[in-house]
Amino acid sequence: MALGLVKSEEDEQQRREAAEEAAAVMGLRIRRAPVISEALYLWPENVPSWNLFQAMSTQWMVGMAGATGLNYPGVEVVMRKARVKRRDEERVFHEIQCMERATLSAWREKTDGK
């Protein structure tokens, strides 16, 4: 996801329609080759943490060099609003941090051209 490889079908459809409309204005028609993408599967026990991570997309701290990490007080608010049970808070927070580190690593690789 951090590399922009995970997209919803709805997002992809909107992007295709916008490109086709823009091409039609110039009298062009877009021909597309079939796209074979690798599916992303989550184990059921990881879905709640993944959904929380997605809900935190506005909580990234960004500096001159790009994203530096999540705003942890904001993460706590999102977790509270999502009603994460107290007994699960530590585990869920750790899972969020794992996704944060993986995302930052993927963004660095993308920026470095690797």
BALUMTOR-316659 format. One line per field, with one value per residue: residue number from 1; z, y, x of N, C-alpha, C, O in turn. Coordinates in steps of 0.1 Angstrom, whole numbers, m for minus. Last residue first. Layout:
n = c(NUM/...)
npz = c(Z/...)
npy = c(Y/...)
npx = c(X/...)
capz = c(Z/...)
capy = c(Y/...)
capx = c(X/...)
cpz = c(Z/...)
cpy = c(Y/...)
cpx = c(X/...)
opz = c(Z/...)
opy = c(Y/...)
opx = c(X/...)
***
This chain:
n = c(114/113/112/111/110/109/108/107/106/105/104/103/102/101/100/99/98/97/96/95/94/93/92/91/90/89/88/87/86/85/84/83/82/81/80/79/78/77/76/75/74/73/72/71/70/69/68/67/66/65/64/63/62/61/60/59/58/57/56/55/54/53/52/51/50/49/48/47/46/45/44/43/42/41/40/39/38/37/36/35/34/33/32/31/30/29/28/27/26/25/24/23/22/21/20/19/18/17/16/15/14/13/12/11/10/9/8/7/6/5/4/3/2/1)
npz = c(m55/m53/m30/m28/m23/1/17/16/29/55/62/63/83/105/105/111/137/149/148/165/189/192/196/221/238/236/245/269/261/227/207/196/178/195/204/180/175/197/193/170/181/196/174/142/125/106/87/53/42/49/62/75/89/104/98/101/81/83/101/89/83/109/113/94/105/129/118/103/115/117/90/70/38/6/m25/m57/m83/m115/m148/m172/m207/m221/m236/m255/m256/m283/m291/m292/m270/m254/m250/m230/m208/m206/m199/m174/m160/m160/m146/m120/m114/m112/m90/m70/m70/m63/m45/m45/m38/m45/m32/m13/8/0)
npy = c(25/52/65/65/38/35/52/38/14/25/35/10/m4/14/11/m16/m15/2/m14/m34/m19/m13/m39/m45/m24/m28/m49/m41/m20/m22/5/24/43/63/52/52/80/88/75/89/114/108/100/105/84/97/113/121/146/164/183/163/151/126/113/111/103/76/60/42/22/12/1/m20/m34/m43/m59/m79/m99/m121/m129/m120/m106/m105/m90/m104/m89/m84/m80/m63/m63/m31/m8/21/50/72/107/133/148/138/112/116/123/99/81/92/88/60/52/64/49/23/27/32/7/m11/4/m6/m9/5/25/18/12/m12)
npx = c(150/148/144/117/112/125/109/85/93/98/73/59/72/66/37/34/44/26/3/12/13/m14/m24/m12/m22/m51/m66/m77/m93/m105/m111/m129/m123/m115/m91/m76/m76/m61/m37/m29/m24/m2/16/18/42/69/79/77/102/120/106/80/50/32/0/m27/m44/m46/m58/m74/m54/m51/m76/m74/m53/m66/m87/m72/m58/m74/m76/m49/m53/m40/m39/m31/m14/m29/m28/m46/m47/m42/m64/m66/m84/m87/m91/m101/m97/m117/m109/m89/m106/m121/m101/m93/m117/m119/m96/m103/m126/m114/m97/m115/m129/m110/m83/m49/m16/6/18/36/19/8)
capz = c(m54/m66/m33/m30/m35/m11/15/10/15/48/61/53/70/101/103/97/126/148/141/151/184/190/185/209/236/232/232/269/269/241/209/207/172/187/213/187/165/195/205/170/171/203/184/154/129/115/97/65/40/42/49/76/77/107/95/113/83/71/106/95/72/102/121/92/92/130/126/96/112/130/97/79/52/15/m11/m46/m73/m103/m138/m160/m195/m220/m224/m255/m249/m276/m289/m303/m281/m258/m259/m243/m213/m209/m211/m185/m161/m167/m160/m128/m115/m122/m104/m73/m73/m76/m45/m48/m34/m53/m41/m26/9/0)
capy = c(10/46/62/78/44/27/55/51/14/18/44/20/m9/11/24/m11/m24/6/m1/m38/m26/m2/m31/m53/m26/m16/m51/m53/m17/m26/m6/16/29/65/54/40/71/93/72/74/112/113/90/113/87/88/109/116/137/152/187/174/153/138/113/113/118/81/69/53/30/19/12/m9/m29/m34/m47/m69/m87/m114/m123/m130/m104/m112/m89/m100/m99/m79/m91/m62/m69/m45/m13/6/43/62/95/124/150/153/115/112/132/112/79/91/102/68/48/68/64/26/23/42/20/m12/m2/4/m13/m7/29/21/24/0)
capx = c(153/147/158/123/106/130/124/86/88/109/84/55/72/80/44/30/51/40/3/9/25/m4/m28/m10/m8/m44/m60/m68/m81/m106/m102/m133/m126/m128/m102/m79/m82/m75/m45/m31/m35/m14/11/15/28/63/89/71/90/125/113/90/58/40/14/m19/m42/m39/m48/m81/m60/m39/m72/m85/m52/m54/m90/m81/m51/m70/m88/m55/m50/m48/m34/m41/m13/m23/m28/m37/m52/m38/m58/m67/m74/m94/m84/m104/m87/m117/m120/m85/m96/m128/m108/m84/m111/m130/m98/m91/m126/m125/m92/m105/m136/m116/m96/m59/m29/3/8/41/28/0)
cpz = c(m58/m66/m47/m35/m38/m23/3/8/9/33/53/51/59/87/98/94/112/137/139/143/169/185/182/197/223/229/228/256/268/248/224/209/183/181/206/197/172/186/203/181/169/193/192/164/141/118/107/74/53/39/41/62/79/95/98/110/95/73/95/100/78/91/114/101/90/116/127/105/106/128/110/87/60/29/m2/m33/m62/m92/m126/m151/m183/m207/m226/m244/m251/m269/m281/m302/m292/m269/m263/m253/m227/m215/m216/m199/m173/m169/m167/m142/m123/m125/m115/m88/m77/m80/m60/m48/m36/m50/m50/m36/m4/0)
cpy = c(2/31/55/76/57/34/47/55/27/18/38/30/1/6/22/3/m19/m3/3/m25/m29/m8/m20/m46/m34/m18/m39/m55/m29/m24/m9/4/20/51/56/41/57/84/76/70/97/111/95/105/96/92/99/111/132/142/175/176/165/139/126/112/121/96/76/64/43/27/20/3/m17/m27/m38/m57/m76/m101/m115/m122/m116/m109/m95/m99/m95/m90/m85/m73/m67/m50/m28/1/28/53/85/111/140/155/129/114/129/122/92/89/102/82/57/65/69/41/26/39/31/1/m2/m3/m3/m12/17/25/28/13)
cpx = c(142/151/159/138/114/125/129/100/89/105/95/67/69/81/58/36/47/48/18/9/23/9/m18/m13/m5/m29/m51/m61/m71/m92/m103/m124/m130/m132/m115/m90/m85/m82/m59/m40/m39/m26/m1/8/28/48/82/81/84/114/117/95/67/49/21/m4/m33/m36/m40/m71/m67/m44/m60/m81/m62/m52/m78/m84/m60/m63/m84/m66/m56/m44/m44/m34/m23/m23/m21/m39/m42/m44/m54/m59/m76/m83/m92/m96/m89/m108/m121/m96/m91/m118/m116/m91/m102/m124/m108/m92/m114/m126/m102/m99/m126/m123/m101/m73/m39/m11/3/31/34/9)
opz = c(m57/m76/m52/m43/m50/m33/m5/m2/m3/24/45/40/49/79/89/83/104/130/128/132/161/176/170/187/216/218/218/255/267/242/233/211/181/179/210/198/170/188/207/180/168/198/195/164/150/114/114/70/64/35/29/52/83/91/94/120/98/66/97/102/71/89/114/96/85/116/126/100/106/137/113/90/57/32/m2/m30/m57/m92/m126/m147/m186/m198/m230/m242/m248/m276/m274/m312/m302/m277/m275/m265/m235/m225/m228/m208/m181/m180/m178/m151/m132/m136/m125/m95/m86/m91/m68/m51/m31/m58/m60/m48/m7/m7)
opy = c(m11/26/53/83/60/34/53/61/28/20/45/34/1/10/29/6/m19/3/8/m25/m27/m2/m18/m46/m30/m13/m39/m62/m27/m26/m1/m7/8/49/50/32/52/80/69/62/94/108/87/102/96/103/92/104/138/131/175/172/175/130/137/111/132/102/82/75/53/39/32/14/m7/m15/m25/m46/m64/m94/m105/m111/m120/m109/m91/m106/m83/m99/m83/m77/m69/m43/m36/5/23/50/88/104/139/164/132/119/138/129/95/96/111/88/61/73/78/46/32/49/38/5/6/m15/8/m19/19/27/40/22)
opx = c(143/155/170/143/116/132/136/103/93/114/102/70/75/89/62/39/56/56/21/14/32/15/m15/m5/4/m25/m44/m50/m59/m82/m101/m130/m133/m144/m125/m99/m96/m94/m68/m49/m50/m37/m10/m4/36/44/90/91/87/116/118/90/63/56/15/4/m31/m28/m30/m75/m66/m40/m60/m83/m58/m48/m80/m83/m55/m61/m89/m64/m67/m32/m56/m24/m22/m32/m9/m50/m30/m45/m62/m47/m87/m73/m101/m95/m81/m110/m124/m93/m89/m121/m116/m87/m102/m127/m105/m88/m116/m127/m98/m98/m129/m122/m96/m73/m39/m17/m3/34/37/6)
***
